[in-house]
């Protein structure tokens, strides 16, 4: 195959579905990076985190179609600030077990108290499902790209 026909094959490939395959790979990589980042943050809380006794200041639940989101807001003391604020989306059972003005255990990073959590398990919920989805997107996009490229070269 000549350089000119390779260029034509590349153009045909991108005019076809080539951009879709690239988008799938990019989405898979982005999801993988997000999942790994969440897992690393949860690991930091486990290793470096410090517990503090906080107070639930507000509870809110939101409905979006069939999905319901539960959010807790709270304050907790740190050595530098007795009223550090935090909020987190939590699971339904955890949310319903809390009441406003009740005490709650808050885990925070001493190096950055703005990074805090009341339900650490929710940070890694679905980690493996997200990683499998990421892998599927990457493999699907790469596989589609290989097939599309070979078809474009065969036509060119």
Number of C-alpha atoms within 10 A of each C-alpha: 9 8 8 10 14 14 13 16 22 18 13 19 19 18 10 13 14 19 14 14 22 17 14 21 23 16 17 24 17 13 20 21 14 16 22 15 12 16 16 14 17 19 15 13 20 14 10 13 20 16 18 16 13 24 21 21 17 15 16 11 13 10 9 7 6 5 7 11 14 18 16 21 17 25 22 24 17 18 7 9 10 11 13 15 17 21 19 17 18 21 16 13 9 13 18 11 7 15 15 14 13 11 16 18 17 23 23 24 20 17 9 8 21 13 15 23 25 23 16 18 11 16 19 17 14 11 17 11 11 18 19 15 16 24 17 15 22 24 16 16 23 16 14 18 22 14 12 21 20 14 14 20 18 10 11 16
